[in-house]
Each structure stands twice: as C-alpha cells, then as structure tokens.
Amino acid sequence: MAEAKFTPHAGYYVYTHRRATTGEIFYVGKGVGGRAWEAQCRPQKWQDIAEAGGYEIHIERSALTETEAFNLEKELISNLSKLNAPLVNVQHNPPRILAVTVENDSSFEDGKAQLKLPPMATSVQRKGNRYQLRVQHRLLPRRFWFSFATEEEARAYGRQLARLLDAGIVPSEFANAPPAHDEHIGEIIQAYMDTAPGVAPSDAAQLKSMLSYTSVRWSQLTYQWAEAYVGLLKSRRLAPGTIRKCVGSLARVVDWHLRRTGSDASNSLRLLPKGYSNYAHDQENAPRDTVRDRRLAPGEADAIVPLLPEQMAQLFHVLVWTGLRLREAYKLRVDQIDTQKWIIKVEGSKGARGALKPRAVPIVPELRPMFAEMIKGRVGRLWGFWDGDPATLDACTARLSYQFRHHFERAGITDLVAHDLRHEACCRWVERRDAKGRWVFSEIEVARIMGWSSLRMMMR
C-alpha cells in the first residue's frame, strides 16, 4: 500500500519506490526513520524518474533487524533483476564492446576526419517533459528509443553513440537486443485484458496489480524466469493460495498469447512442479494456506443479534439461514422473494468469468415470518446498504464486513468474520432433518443451494 506521508515504522524496514504512472518498481532500499521519504542522496536515474512522473512509496516489511533488512533488500533486488525490472540501484557490469568490420564508406556526422562508415540517423523529440532520442544505424538490429531529462543530454548521448558506431564498434547491449516484435509481457497482459473474451473480474484485478512485477519480454519468459517470479512473490510473504492465483492468472495470459500467435512453444508457468507455491517446512513463520471452519458456538448468535441495528440483524439472519454470499444478500430485491414457493431467486455473484449464475434457495420456516413482513407492500431492494452503482460493490462489501466484525467484537467474539456465517449456513443445510429424523437435503442439493459447481467445496 502506498504511503504518501511519513509514517513511523518500528526498527529497520525494506521499501520500494514505484512509478506513479505505472506502478513499476524502480528502486529497492532499506532504512530507518524517514529514509524512504527522503529524496536526497539518490542516483541520478532515480532523480530523473521522480521528476518525470512522480513515485509512490511502499513499505514491504518493517520491524526488522539491520541484518534482516539487508538480506531482504538483497533478495528483492536479486529476484526483481531476474525479472528484468529496471531498477536504478542495480550496479550492472560495464558493457562489453564488440568489434564489427564494415566495408561501406561514409564520413562522420560532425565533419571531423574519421573512418568512413554508414551514418547514424537520429532525431530528438519532446515527449511531455522528457526528450526522446531515436537511433537507427545499419549495424543495429533495429531502431532504438531512449528517454532523457533534457535535450542536451539526449543529443550528447547520440553523439557519443555515433562515434562508437561510425568506428565500427557496437555496444553489446545493442547487439544482443531482442527483436522489435518481441513484445513486453506488460503489453501482452494489456492486450489480453482489452481483447480476450470474457476475462473474469478477479483475473482482471489480479493482472492489473501484476503489471509492475512483469518487466520482461516474451522471449525471456523462460522456466528460470517463472521460478524467479515465484521467488519474488514469496519474498513478499504472500500466502501459497495467493501465489497460485498470481501464477494462474499470468499462465492464462500466456496460453491465450500462444493460441493467438499459433506458437507451439510450451507455457513455462505450466511446467512449475506441484507444490511450487509452498514454503520450506523448516522456514519459520512462513505463510501457510488456512481453511476456516468456524461455526457459531452456542449462545453466540444470541449475544450478537441484540447489538446489531435492525437492518443488519435481518441481514445476519438471512446469512446464517440461507448461505448466501454477503454481496448476494445485500443486493436482494422484493421481487426475488417468492412467498408462494418459499424460495429466494438468487442472482449468483460467482459465475464463470463474472457471469451471473442464478439459483433457487429455499426459505426455511425460521425466516418466513420475517420475509413476509419485510416485503409487504414494498418494491425495490430489501435494504439500503447499496446505492445500486456497480462501481461501489467492492466498497459496500468491505464496509459491511467491517461493520459485522466490529459488532462481533463488541459481543466479545474476536475470531468471527462475516464469511464464517456462510460456513455456518452450509452446516445447517447438511444437518437439517424432517419430523421423522430423515435428512432433508443430499450433498448435491446442498451444493446447488450454496452455488457450487462441484462437490469439492463440500469437502472443505
């Protein structure tokens, strides 16, 4: 999370600076106090980026010893470098010069007596508050573009490069440059989000957040890169399940691009071994996947309900007796409540690729009097929690989750969250029996009531 103002952090911390425009990490550091917010004693390239488009400050981990901070900083820089992230604090080796023999004759650009070789075509154009230098030469595999803070710097670099090329010398970073059609993975992700049919909202959100961690070209998307990417995610202390989501989202992009281009290459992300997202067993305090199985204990519901406002109390009863997801519940309308058949016509919120997946949920006798009273002579939504704007759904869900957590804590229950009520409802459906003690619903019927496509969720 970006921290615009100085925020005290205990001990040493590791921080990153990211471009404000793209979120791309360009600097990794460690420090204490206000070091992350200081602009002094930074490399010139850091100053150029900060002046060009601004930057955001992210504290990756805090409350560290100096040794821990140093090791984490080193690990982050190493992983990001393997991903070809353009870090300005990475010290690269001096470029190796390759000698090239050229037969063509030409005079040097500034008229001085030099070897007669093909001239270099350059142009300098202003792009916003930066100056872009375009370079084209017969010895180069393609055109190159460079960005500078001032026009003078751009032209000075152009003259320096021209002298090298006109002497028949090609710096290795140009000779080994990827071909022009070798797309940046960020461009492929953006194309996938813009043109691929039916991208799931969860995938879109995940990929958007991943753009700053994928500074690599298509030809560099190797198995070694995939392992380095997983290492980067682990250095951020993400849970294994979150790591799998990140890798899975990107793997779908790669699959799509392979199909689009007709390539028979393999997807390196699909080659990762089983268990790649898990941390070493001997790694202390490593994040682990957790499965919540929290149910309401006897007396807890009686302690919670009196503390809830009227509408939240009604929502609470609906959640524990139906198993609706929080978003499905607070969006309910009067016309979705069928008091003839005593069912709720739910507009499911977790269909494939964001599509609605409607289902019918029985209304148990415990809820019928409340629903009958609520819908009498009414139209529209049952509650006013949501304003009807799809753009505010996430904020509404987060607000209600927080409010439920707050009231649970008021009741002295500190380990209960709103989603646990769905687990409680599922258990109630499974345990429900008729007057003769027979099971009312089969496992398949419970899965349909809960909105699951398979019984895998039942096994959890």
NUDREN-310892 format. One record per atom (N, C-alpha, C): x, y, z; residue in three letters. Coordinates in steps of 0.1 Angstrom, whole numbers, plus 5000, padded with zeros to 4 digits. Atoms other than C-alpha are relative to their C-alpha. Layout:
REM residues N
XYZALA/...
This chain:
REM residues 460
500849885000MET/500050005000MET/500950125000MET/499249885001ALA/501450344990ALA/499850095013ALA/500049924988GLU/502350575019GLU/500550144996GLU/499649875005ALA/502250935008ALA/500750095010ALA/499449934990LYS/503251085041LYS/500849915009LYS/499150084991PHE/505950985066PHE/499249935011PHE/500750084990THR/504650705088THR/501149935008THR/498950074992PRO/506850585117PRO/499949854999PRO/500050155000HIS/507850215115HIS/501149965010HIS/499150054990ALA/509550015142ALA/501249944994ALA/498850075005GLY/513149905136GLY/500350044986GLY/499749985014TYR/514549875101TYR/498949954992TYR/501050055010TYR/512349835071TYR/500650004986TYR/499650005014VAL/512649755034VAL/498950064992VAL/501049925007TYR/510849985010TYR/500349994985TYR/499849985014THR/510350024973THR/499450134995THR/500649885007HIS/509750324951HIS/499549954987HIS/500750055013ARG/507350274922ARG/499650124992ARG/500549895009ARG/506450494892ARG/498650035003ARG/501449964997ALA/503250684900ALA/499149974988ALA/500950025012THR/502050634864THR/499749854997THR/500250145004THR/502550254860THR/500149915012THR/499950094989GLY/503250114895GLY/501349924999GLY/498850085002GLU/506549974882GLU/501150035010GLU/499049984990ILE/509249924909ILE/501350044993ILE/498749965005PHE/512450114901PHE/501150025010PHE/499049984990TYR/514150134934TYR/499749915012TYR/500150074988VAL/514649904964VAL/501050045010VAL/499149964989GLY/516150014997GLY/499649965014GLY/500350034986LYS/516349965034LYS/500350135008LYS/499749884993GLY/516350225061GLY/499350005014GLY/500749984988VAL/515050355094VAL/499550145000VAL/500649864999GLY/513050665104GLY/499450044987GLY/500749945012GLY/512150875074GLY/500849984987GLY/499250025011ARG/514750735049ARG/499249984987ARG/500750035012ALA/512150605025ALA/499350124993ALA/500649885004TRP/510650955022TRP/501050114996TRP/499049905003GLU/513951135016GLU/500449994985GLU/499749995014ALA/514851254981ALA/501550034998ALA/498549975001GLN/518551334989GLN/500849884998GLN/499150115002CYS/521451124980CYS/499449884992CYS/500550105009ARG/519650934953ARG/500850004987ARG/499350015013PRO/521150814920PRO/499350104990PRO/500549905010GLN/520751054890GLN/498849944993GLN/501150065006LYS/518450804873LYS/498750005008LYS/501149994990TRP/516250804904TRP/499450144999TRP/500549865001GLN/516051184902GLN/499250024987GLN/500749985013ASP/515051164865ASP/498649945001ASP/501450064999ILE/512150924872ILE/499150085009ILE/500949924991ALA/510951124902ALA/499550134994ALA/500449875006GLU/510951444883GLU/499149984988GLU/500850025012ALA/509351294852ALA/498649975003ALA/501450044998GLY/506251134866GLY/499649975015GLY/500350024986GLY/506551114904GLY/500149855004GLY/499850134996TYR/506750804925TYR/499249985013TYR/500750044988GLU/504950614953GLU/501049925009GLU/499150074990ILE/506550474985ILE/499249885006ILE/500750124994HIS/505650124996HIS/501049935010HIS/499250074989ILE/506949965029ILE/499749864998ILE/500350155003GLU/507349595020GLU/500049935013GLU/500050064987ARG/508249485056ARG/500750095010ARG/499449924990SER/509149655088SER/500349925013SER/499750074987ALA/510149575124ALA/501149904998ALA/498950095003LEU/513349415111LEU/501350045007LEU/498649964996THR/516949405124THR/500750054988THR/499349955012GLU/519549565102GLU/500449894991GLU/499550115008THR/520849225091THR/498849944992THR/501250055007GLU/517249105082GLU/499650094989GLU/500349905011ALA/516649425063ALA/500949994988ALA/499050015011PHE/519849395044PHE/499849874991PHE/500250125007ASN/519149035035ASN/498850004991ASN/501349995007LEU/515549105024LEU/500250104988LEU/499749915011GLU/516749405003GLU/500849934989GLU/499250085010LYS/519349184986LYS/499249904993LYS/500950105007GLU/516748914979GLU/499150074990GLU/501049935009LEU/514249164964LEU/500750054988LEU/499349955012ILE/516849324942ILE/500449884991ILE/499650125008SER/518048974931SER/498849954992SER/501250055007ASN/514548854922ASN/499550094990ASN/500549905010LEU/513549174905LEU/501050014988LEU/499050005011SER/516749174885SER/499849884991SER/500250115008LYS/516048824873LYS/498850024991LYS/501249975008LEU/512648954861LEU/500250124991LEU/499649895009ASN/514549234842ASN/499350135004ASN/500649884995ALA/512949504864ALA/501050114998ALA/499149895003PRO/514549844855PRO/500450075013PRO/499649944987LEU/516049904890LEU/501250104998LEU/498949905002VAL/518150224891VAL/501149985010VAL/498950034991ASN/520150094921ASN/500749874998ASN/499350135003VAL/521349774905VAL/501350044992VAL/498749975006GLN/525049804896GLN/500349904989GLN/499750105011HIS/525549644862HIS/501550014996HIS/498750005005ASN/528849544847ASN/500250094988ASN/499849915011PRO/530449784822PRO/499749924987PRO/500450075012PRO/529149704787PRO/501249954992PRO/498950065007ARG/531349474767ARG/499950054985ARG/500049945013ILE/532349614733ILE/500449894990ILE/499850105011LEU/532149404702LEU/500650084988LEU/499449945012ALA/534349494672ALA/499349944988ALA/500750045012VAL/532549484639VAL/500750064988VAL/499449965012THR/534149504605THR/499050054990THR/501049945009VAL/532349734580VAL/500750044987VAL/499449975013GLU/533049774543GLU/499650134994GLU/500649885006ASN/530850074535ASN/500850125004ASN/499349884997ASP/532350424534ASP/499150115003ASP/500849884997SER/530950744549SER/500850095008SER/499349904992SER/532051054566SER/499350015014SER/500649994987PHE/531551124603PHE/499050125001PHE/501049905000GLU/528551334613GLU/500450145002GLU/499649864997ASP/530351634627ASP/501150054991ASP/499149955010GLY/532751664598GLY/501549975003GLY/498650034997LYS/535951554616LYS/500549884993LYS/499450125008ALA/538351314599ALA/499949885009ALA/500250134993GLN/537250974610GLN/499949894989GLN/500350115010LEU/536650634594LEU/498850034992LEU/501249985008LYS/534250644566LYS/499149885001LYS/500950114997LEU/531350434577LEU/498650054998LEU/501349965002PRO/527550444573PRO/499550105011PRO/500449904990PRO/526050754590PRO/498849945009PRO/501150044990MET/523650714621MET/498950104999MET/501149915001ALA/520250864617ALA/499450015014ALA/500549974987THR/519051034649THR/498950114999THR/501049894999SER/516151254659SER/499750025015SER/500449974986VAL/515251424692VAL/498750075000VAL/501349944999GLN/511651494700GLN/499650015015GLN/500449994987ARG/510051624731ARG/498749925002ARG/501150084996LYS/507651384748LYS/499650045014LYS/500449954987GLY/505851564777GLY/501150085005GLY/498949924994ASN/508551694800ASN/501349924998ASN/498850075003ARG/511151444786ARG/500450024985ARG/499549995014TYR/513251424754TYR/500349864995TYR/499850135005GLN/513151114733GLN/501050004988GLN/499050025010LEU/516251014712LEU/499749874992LEU/500150125009ARG/515650784682ARG/501349974993ARG/498750045006VAL/518650594669VAL/499849894989VAL/500150105010GLN/518850404636GLN/501449994993GLN/498750025006HIS/522050254621HIS/500149874994HIS/499950135007ARG/523049984597ARG/500549895009ARG/499450104991LEU/524949804624LEU/499149955011LEU/500950034989LEU/522049794648LEU/498949914995LEU/501050095005PRO/519449514646PRO/498650074997PRO/501349935001ARG/516549764648ARG/500250155005ARG/500049864995ARG/515650124658ARG/499949995016ARG/500049994986PHE/516150224694PHE/499550135005PHE/500549884994TRP/514550484716TRP/500550025014TRP/499549974986PHE/515950654747PHE/499450135005PHE/500749884994SER/514450904771SER/501050075009SER/499149924992PHE/516351194787PHE/499350115007PHE/500649894993ALA/515551474811ALA/500150134992ALA/499749885008THR/517051744788THR/500449974986THR/499750015014GLU/517551794751GLU/501549994999GLU/498650005001GLU/521251854757GLU/500649865003GLU/499650144997GLU/521651504774GLU/499749914989GLU/500450085011ALA/519851344745ALA/501050014989ALA/499149985011ARG/522051494719ARG/501449965003ARG/498650044996ALA/525251434738ALA/500149854999ALA/499950155001TYR/524451064741TYR/499949964986TYR/500150035014GLY/523551054704GLY/501450024994GLY/498749985006ARG/526951204695ARG/501049895005ARG/499150114995GLN/528750954718GLN/499849874993GLN/500350135006LEU/526950654703LEU/500450014985LEU/499649995014ALA/527550784668ALA/501549984998ALA/498550025001ARG/531350794674ARG/500349855000ARG/499750144999LEU/531350434685LEU/499549924988LEU/500550085012LEU/529150304656LEU/500850044988LEU/499249965012ASP/531050504630ASP/501449955000ASP/498750074999ALA/534250344643ALA/499949854999ALA/500250145002GLY/532650004637GLY/499949925013GLY/500250064987ILE/532049934674ILE/498650005005ILE/501450014996VAL/528649814686VAL/500049955015VAL/500150044986PRO/528049804724PRO/499149875001PRO/500650135000SER/526949454734SER/498550015003SER/501449994997GLU/523549574748GLU/499250024988GLU/500749985012PHE/522649674713PHE/500049884991PHE/499850115009ALA/524049374695ALA/499149885005ALA/500850114994ASN/522149134719ASN/498650045003ASN/501349964997ALA/518949334720ALA/498949914993ALA/501150085006PRO/515649154714PRO/499550064987PRO/500649945012PRO/513949194680PRO/498850095003PRO/501049904998ALA/511449474676ALA/498649945003ALA/501350064998HIS/508449234675HIS/500049925014HIS/499950084987ASP/509549074709ASP/499350095010ASP/500849914992GLU/506749224729GLU/500349995015GLU/499949994986HIS/506949334765HIS/498849925006HIS/501150084994ILE/504849104788ILE/498950095005ILE/501149914996GLY/503049404801GLY/499150044989GLY/500849975012GLU/501849484766GLU/499149884997GLU/500950125003ILE/500549124762ILE/498949995010ILE/501050004989ILE/498749144796ILE/498950104996ILE/500949895003GLN/497149474785GLN/499149964988GLN/500750055012ALA/496149324751ALA/499049895004ALA/500950104995TYR/494649024769TYR/498850065007TYR/501149944993MET/492549244792MET/499150084991MET/500849915009ASP/491449464763ASP/499249914990ASP/500650075011THR/490549194737THR/499649865003THR/500450144998ALA/490248844752ALA/498650005005ALA/501450004997PRO/486648744755PRO/499749955014PRO/500550044987GLY/485048724790GLY/501149995010GLY/499050004989VAL/488048804812VAL/499350015013VAL/500750004987ALA/486948724848ALA/500550135007ALA/499649884992PRO/486849044870PRO/501149975010PRO/499050034991SER/489048864895SER/501449994993SER/498850015008ASP/491648794868ASP/500550144996ASP/499649865005ALA/491549154855ALA/500650085012ALA/499449934989ALA/492149294890ALA/501449945004ALA/498750064997GLN/494949044896GLN/501150044990GLN/499149975010LEU/496649114863LEU/500450155000LEU/499749855000LYS/496449494867LYS/501050025011LYS/499149984989SER/498249464900SER/501449944997SER/498750075003MET/500949244884MET/500850074990MET/499349935010LEU/501949484857LEU/501450055004LEU/498849954995SER/504649634879SER/501149905003SER/499150114997TYR/506249294885TYR/500449924988TYR/499750085012THR/506549174849THR/500750084989THR/499149925009SER/509249394833SER/500949904992SER/499350105007VAL/510249114809VAL/499449994986VAL/500550025013ARG/509949044772ARG/499649864998ARG/500650135002TRP/508148754757TRP/501149894998TRP/498950095002SER/511448584746SER/500749965013SER/499350034987GLN/512648594782GLN/499149935010GLN/500950064991LEU/509648424797LEU/500449855000LEU/499550144999THR/511648104805THR/499649945013THR/500250074987TYR/511347844832TYR/500750065011TYR/499249934989GLN/514148024851GLN/499350125004GLN/500849884997TRP/512048344849TRP/498849965009TRP/501250044992ALA/508948154862ALA/500449975014ALA/499550034986GLU/510948024892GLU/500450135007GLU/499649884993ALA/512348374899ALA/498850085003ALA/501249934997TYR/508848524897TYR/499349945013TYR/500550064988VAL/507648274923VAL/500850045012VAL/499149964989GLY/510648364944GLY/499750145004GLY/500449864997LEU/509648734942LEU/498750005008LEU/501250014993LEU/506148654953LEU/500249955015LEU/499850054986LYS/507448454983LYS/500850105008LYS/499349894992SER/509748744993SER/499150105005SER/501049904995ARG/506648954997ARG/499149935010ARG/500750074990ARG/505348695021ARG/498649984997ARG/501450035004LEU/502248615002LEU/499749855003LEU/500450144997ALA/500248305011ALA/500049924988ALA/500050095012PRO/500548004988PRO/498850014991PRO/501149985009GLY/497048044976GLY/500050124992GLY/499949875007THR/497648404966THR/501149984989THR/499050025010ILE/500848294948ILE/499449924988ILE/500650085011ARG/498848034928ARG/499150084992ARG/500949915008LYS/496348294918LYS/500850094991LYS/499249925008CYS/499048524906CYS/500649934988CYS/499550085011VAL/500748254886VAL/499049954990VAL/501150055009GLY/497448114873GLY/499550114991GLY/500449895009SER/496348454860SER/500950024989SER/499049975010LEU/499548514842LEU/500149884990LEU/500050125009ALA/499548154828ALA/498950004990ALA/501149995009ARG/496148214813ARG/500350104989ARG/499649905010VAL/497548524795VAL/501049934990VAL/499150075009VAL/500448314782VAL/499349904991VAL/500750095008ASP/498148044770ASP/499250074989ASP/500749925010TRP/496048304752TRP/500950054989TRP/499149955010HIS/499048454735HIS/500649894991HIS/499550125008LEU/500348114724LEU/499049964989LEU/501050035009ARG/497048044708ARG/499850104989ARG/500249895009ARG/496748384692ARG/501150004990ARG/498949995010THR/500248364676THR/500349874993THR/499850135007GLY/499947994666GLY/501349945004GLY/498750054995SER/503147914686SER/499849865006SER/500150134993ASP/503847554696ASP/501049995012ASP/499149994988ALA/506147674724ALA/499249965013ALA/500750044988SER/505347544759SER/499950125009SER/500249904990ASN/504047764787ASN/500849975012ASN/499150034989SER/506847784813SER/499350005013SER/500749994988LEU/504447874840LEU/499249875003LEU/500750134998ARG/502647544835ARG/500949895003ARG/499050104997LEU/505847354840LEU/500550005014LEU/499650004986LEU/506247454876LEU/499649885007LEU/500450124993PRO/506247154899PRO/498950015010PRO/501150004990LYS/503447054922LYS/500650055013LYS/499549954987GLY/503747244955GLY/500950124998GLY/499049885002TYR/505747534939TYR/499750125009TYR/500349884992SER/503847784960SER/500249995015SER/499750024986ASN/504647624993ASN/501350055005ASN/498749964994TYR/507347755016TYR/500749875006TYR/499350114994ALA/510047525030ALA/499549975014ALA/500650044987HIS/508847325060HIS/500850065012HIS/499249954989ASP/511747445081ASP/500150165001ASP/499949855000GLN/511147815073GLN/499150055010GLN/500749954988GLU/510047985105GLU/499050114996GLU/501049905002ASN/506848195104ASN/499650024985ASN/500449995014ALA/506248115067ALA/498550004999ALA/501550005002PRO/502748195054PRO/499649864996PRO/500650135003ARG/500547885051ARG/498650024995ARG/501450005004ASP/497247815034ASP/499249965012ASP/500950034989THR/494447815060THR/498649984995THR/501350025003VAL/491047675058VAL/499150035012VAL/500849964989ARG/488447835080ARG/498849915001ARG/501250094998ASP/485847605096ASP/499350055012ASP/500649934988ARG/484547855122ARG/498449994999ARG/501450004999ARG/480947795133ARG/499650085012ARG/500549934988LEU/478747985157LEU/499949905012LEU/500150084988ALA/479147845192ALA/498750035007ALA/501349984993PRO/476047805214PRO/500050145007PRO/500149874993GLY/474948145226GLY/500650124993GLY/499349885007GLU/477048355202GLU/499050084992GLU/501049925008ALA/474148445179ALA/499150085009ALA/500849934991ASP/472048545209ASP/500850125006ASP/499249894996ALA/474948775220ALA/500250104990ALA/499749905011ILE/475448935186ILE/498750074996ILE/501249945006VAL/471849005174VAL/499650125007VAL/500549884993PRO/470849255202PRO/500950124997PRO/499149895002LEU/473949465193LEU/499950064986LEU/500049965014LEU/473149495156LEU/498850094998LEU/501149925005PRO/471049775140PRO/499049914993PRO/501150085005GLU/467649645127GLU/500349944987GLU/499850065013GLN/468649605091GLN/501249905000GLN/498950095000MET/471949445099MET/499649875007MET/500450124993ALA/470249205123ALA/499249914990ALA/500850075010GLN/467849105094GLN/501049934990GLN/499050065009LEU/470849055071LEU/500849895007LEU/499350114992PHE/472648845098PHE/499149874999PHE/500850125000HIS/469648605100HIS/499949944986HIS/500050055013VAL/469548575062VAL/501349934997VAL/498750065003LEU/473248495060LEU/500149865007LEU/499850124993VAL/473148225087VAL/498949894996VAL/501050105004TRP/469948055074TRP/499949974985TRP/500150025015THR/470448075036THR/501449964994THR/498750025006GLY/474248065030GLY/500350094988GLY/499749905010LEU/474048355006LEU/501450075002LEU/498849924998ARG/477348535000ARG/499550145004ARG/500449864995LEU/477348885016LEU/499550094989LEU/500549925011ARG/477049054982ARG/498749964994ARG/501350055005GLU/474248834970GLU/498950045010GLU/501149974991ALA/472348905002ALA/499650155001ALA/500449864998TYR/472549285005TYR/499550064987TYR/500549965012LYS/471649314968LYS/498549954998LYS/501350065002LEU/468349124973LEU/498950114998LEU/501249925002ARG/465149284959ARG/498749935004ARG/501350064995VAL/461549224969VAL/499549904990VAL/500550105010ASP/460749054935ASP/500849875000ASP/499350124999GLN/463348794943GLN/499549905011GLN/500550084989ILE/461448664973ILE/498649954996ILE/501250075004ASP/458748414963ASP/499449945012ASP/500750054988THR/456348364992THR/499049894997THR/500950115004GLN/454248114972GLN/500849875001GLN/499250125000LYS/457047864967LYS/501050005012LYS/499049984989TRP/459148004996TRP/501449974996TRP/498650015004ILE/462348034977ILE/500550144997ILE/499349885004ILE/464848314970ILE/500649984987ILE/499450015014LYS/465748364933LYS/501350085000LYS/498749944998VAL/469348444939VAL/500750034986VAL/499249975011GLU/471348624912GLU/501549985004GLU/498750044995GLY/474648444918GLY/501150104996GLY/499049905003SER/477748654920SER/501449944996SER/498750065003LYS/480448394912LYS/499949904988LYS/500050085012GLY/479648264878GLY/501350004992GLY/498850015008ALA/482248174852ALA/500350134993ALA/499549875006ARG/484248484841ARG/499050125003ARG/500749894995GLY/482048714861GLY/498550004996GLY/501450015004ALA/478648594846ALA/499249975012ALA/500950034990LEU/475648574868LEU/499649855000LEU/500350144999LYS/474848224880LYS/498849985009LYS/501250004992PRO/471248224892PRO/499749865006PRO/500450124994ARG/469947964916ARG/498850035010ARG/501249994991ALA/466947894939ALA/500549955014ALA/499650034986VAL/467547894977VAL/498749995008VAL/501250014992PRO/464747754999PRO/500050105012PRO/500149924989ILE/463447985026ILE/499549915012ILE/500450084989VAL/463347795059VAL/498950065008VAL/501149944992PRO/460447835083PRO/500450105010PRO/499549904990GLU/462648035107GLU/500150144994GLU/499949875006LEU/462848315081LEU/498750054994LEU/501249965008ARG/459448315066ARG/499250125006ARG/500749884995PRO/457748555091PRO/500750134998PRO/499249885002MET/460548805088MET/499950054985MET/500149975014PHE/460448795050PHE/498650054996PHE/501449965003ALA/456648815048ALA/499750155005ALA/500249864995GLU/456749135070GLU/500850104992GLU/499149915007MET/459649285051MET/499550054986MET/500449975014ILE/458149265016ILE/498650054999ILE/501549965000LYS/454549365025LYS/499950144994LYS/500349875006GLY/453549645002GLY/501350084995GLY/498849945003ARG/457149714991ARG/500549964986ARG/499350035012VAL/459149724959VAL/501550045001VAL/498649964999GLY/462849764952GLY/500949915009GLY/499150084992ARG/465749644974ARG/499549995014ARG/500450024986LEU/465149495008LEU/500750095010LEU/499349924991TRP/467849705024TRP/500750114992TRP/499449895006GLY/469550035017GLY/501550015001GLY/498650004998PHE/473149925022PHE/500850044987PHE/499349975012TRP/474049964985TRP/499250104992TRP/500649895008ASP/473350264962ASP/499649964986ASP/500350045013GLY/472950054931GLY/501050024989GLY/498949975009ASP/476150164914ASP/501049885000ASP/499150125000PRO/478249854903PRO/501450045004PRO/498749964996ALA/481350064909ALA/500350005015ALA/499949994986THR/480650074946THR/499849875007THR/500350134993LEU/480049704952LEU/501149965009LEU/498950044991ASP/483549634965ASP/500150085013ASP/499949924989ALA/483449924988ALA/498849975010ALA/501150044992CYS/479949825001CYS/500349875007CYS/499750134994THR/481049465007THR/501150025012THR/499049984990ALA/484149585026ALA/499550075012ALA/500649924989ARG/482149835047ARG/499149915009ARG/500950084993LEU/479549575057LEU/500949895008LEU/499150104993SER/482349315065SER/500650065013SER/499449934988TYR/484049575088TYR/498950025011TYR/501049974990GLN/480749665105GLN/499649875007GLN/500350134993PHE/479949295112PHE/501149975010PHE/498950034991ARG/483449245126ARG/500050095012ARG/500149904988HIS/483049555148HIS/499049955010HIS/501150044990HIS/479749425163HIS/500449865006HIS/499650124994PHE/481149075167PHE/501050025012PHE/499049964989GLU/484049225188GLU/499350065012GLU/500849944989ARG/481549425208ARG/499449895008ARG/500650114993ALA/479949095217ALA/501049915006ALA/498950084994GLY/483348965229GLY/500449884991GLY/499650105009ILE/483848745198ILE/501050054990ILE/499049935008THR/487148835182THR/500549924988THR/499550085011ASP/487748545158ASP/499049964990ASP/501150035009LEU/484548555138LEU/500050114989LEU/500249905010VAL/484148725104VAL/498749974992VAL/501350015007ALA/481148775081ALA/499949874991ALA/500050125009HIS/482148495057HIS/499849875008HIS/500250124991ASP/482148245086ASP/498549975001ASP/501450034999LEU/478348285086LEU/499549914988LEU/500350095012ARG/478248115051ARG/500349865004ARG/499650144996HIS/480047815066HIS/499049955010HIS/501050034990GLU/477547815095GLU/498749954992GLU/501250035007ALA/474647815070ALA/500149874992ALA/499850135007CYS/476147525049CYS/499849895010CYS/500150114990CYS/476447315080CYS/498549985004CYS/501450014997ARG/472847395089ARG/499249934989ARG/500750075010TRP/471647275055TRP/500449855000TRP/499650144999VAL/473646955058VAL/499349935011VAL/500550064988GLU/472346885093GLU/498550005000GLU/501449994999ARG/468746965085ARG/499249874998ARG/500850125001ARG/466246685091ARG/498550035001ARG/501549984999ASP/462446645088ASP/499549945013ASP/500650044987ALA/460046545115ALA/500349865004ALA/499750144997LYS/460946175112LYS/501549985001LYS/498550024998GLY/464646245115GLY/500849974988GLY/499350045012ARG/465546185079ARG/500750134994ARG/499349895006TRP/468046405060TRP/499150074990TRP/500849935009VAL/466246675041VAL/500750024986VAL/499349975013PHE/468946755015PHE/501249914998PHE/498850075003SER/471546554998SER/501250094998SER/498849925002GLU/475146674993GLU/499950084987GLU/500149935013ILE/474446754957ILE/499050125001ILE/501049894998GLU/471346964967GLU/500650115008GLU/499449894992VAL/473347154993VAL/501050074992VAL/499049935008ALA/476047224968ALA/499350104990ALA/500749915009ARG/473447374944ARG/499450125008ARG/500549884992ILE/471847584972ILE/501150105003ILE/498949914997MET/475247724981MET/500750064988MET/499549945013GLY/476047794944GLY/501349954996GLY/498750065003TRP/478947554940TRP/499849914987TRP/500150085012SER/479547384906SER/500449855003SER/499650134997SER/481147074922SER/500049975015SER/500050044986LEU/481346884955LEU/501450035007LEU/498749974994ARG/484946994960ARG/499950105012ARG/500249914989MET/483847284982MET/499349945012MET/500650084989MET/481747045002MET/501149935009MET/499050074993MET/484846855011MET/500950095009MET/499349914991ARG/486347175026ARG/499350025013ARG/
